[in-house]
Amino acid sequence: MKGGFAWGQVAEIRATKKNGDDKTDLGHLTVALDESHFLQTDYGGSLDSVKKIVEDIRKDSSIFAREAKIAIADSILEANKEAKAFGENLKKAQPSSKPIIAVYQAELKSISDELANEELAKEISELM
């Protein structure tokens, strides 16, 4: 789309479609601004060319939308797989606290047994 304006001469807008070296005129509007032809207009265009372009745009956008939908769905599936794998790896990497708890329980039991067998502890408990 091109337009031009020359005060006192002409204002013009043209829409053309380029496809390689091929140019298709879609439409134009010219308004005379000189004194002798002031506001005289010339306009025209090809409705068939505009319809063809609109149809091409619809077709291209439909193809694009379909491909985008597939790409988005694939991305979501891949993200779900990655999240699941990350969660599984996180579970595998999580340390087990069972051995630590077992060691502390054994130590506490040994301290308890020591205190129970200690003579001083027996005397203190009898006094209370």
C-alpha positions in Angstrom: 0.0 0.0 0.0 1.4 3.4 -1.0 0.1 6.8 -0.6 1.2 10.3 -1.5 0.1 13.9 -1.0 1.2 17.0 -2.9 -0.6 20.1 -1.7 -2.2 22.0 -4.6 -1.8 19.0 -6.9 -3.0 15.5 -5.9 -3.6 13.0 -3.1 -3.3 9.4 -4.0 -3.5 5.9 -2.4 -2.7 2.7 -4.2 -2.9 -0.9 -3.0 -1.0 -3.5 -5.0 0.1 -7.0 -4.2 3.5 -8.2 -5.2 4.2 -11.8 -5.8 7.8 -12.0 -7.0 7.9 -9.9 -10.2 4.1 -10.1 -10.6 2.1 -7.1 -9.4 -1.7 -7.1 -9.0 -3.6 -3.8 -8.7 -6.1 -4.1 -5.8 -7.4 -0.6 -5.8 -6.6 3.1 -6.0 -8.1 6.4 -5.0 -6.9 9.8 -6.4 -8.3 13.1 -5.4 -7.3 16.2 -7.3 -6.2 19.2 -5.2 -5.4 21.7 -7.9 -7.8 24.7 -8.5 -9.1 23.6 -11.9 -10.0 20.0 -10.8 -10.4 20.5 -7.1 -11.8 17.4 -5.3 -12.4 15.4 -8.5 -11.8 11.8 -7.7 -10.7 8.8 -9.6 -11.0 5.4 -8.0 -11.1 1.8 -9.0 -9.9 -1.7 -8.2 -10.4 -5.3 -8.8 -12.9 -7.0 -6.5 -11.8 -10.4 -7.8 -8.2 -9.7 -6.8 -9.2 -8.5 -3.3 -11.4 -11.7 -2.9 -8.5 -13.8 -4.0 -6.1 -12.2 -1.5 -8.7 -12.5 1.3 -9.2 -16.2 0.4 -5.4 -16.7 0.3 -5.0 -15.0 3.7 -7.8 -17.2 5.2 -6.2 -20.3 3.8 -2.8 -19.4 5.0 -4.0 -18.4 8.5 -6.0 -21.6 8.7 -2.9 -23.7 7.9 -0.9 -21.6 10.4 -3.5 -22.0 13.1 -3.6 -25.8 12.6 0.2 -26.1 12.7 0.4 -23.8 15.7 -2.3 -25.9 17.5 -0.2 -29.1 16.8 3.0 -27.4 17.9 1.4 -26.1 21.1 -0.1 -29.6 21.9 3.3 -31.2 21.3 5.0 -28.6 23.5 2.5 -29.3 26.3 3.0 -33.0 26.1 6.8 -32.5 26.1 6.5 -30.2 29.1 4.3 -32.8 31.0 6.9 -35.5 30.3 9.7 -33.3 31.5 7.8 -32.3 34.7 7.0 -36.0 35.4 10.7 -37.0 34.8 11.8 -34.1 37.1 9.4 -35.2 39.8 10.6 -38.8 39.6 14.3 -37.7 39.7 13.5 -35.5 42.7 11.9 -38.5 44.5 15.0 -40.6 43.7 17.3 -37.9 45.0 15.5 -37.4 48.2 17.5 -38.8 51.1 16.0 -41.5 53.3 15.7 -40.5 56.9 15.1 -44.0 58.2 18.8 -44.9 58.8 19.3 -41.6 60.7 16.2 -42.2 62.8 17.3 -45.8 63.6 20.8 -44.6 64.7 19.3 -41.9 67.0 16.8 -44.4 68.5 19.6 -46.8 69.2 21.7 -44.1 70.9 18.8 -42.9 73.0 18.0 -46.5 74.0 21.6 -47.0 75.0 21.6 -43.8 77.0 18.4 -44.8 78.7 19.8 -48.2 79.5 22.9 -46.6 81.0 20.9 -44.3 83.1 18.7 -47.1 84.3 21.7 -49.1 85.4 23.6 -46.2 86.9 23.7 -46.3 90.7 23.6 -42.5 91.2 20.6 -42.2 88.9 18.8 -44.9 90.9 19.5 -43.1 94.2 18.2 -39.8 92.7 15.1 -41.4 91.4 14.4 -43.1 94.8 14.8 -39.7 96.6 12.2 -38.1 94.4 
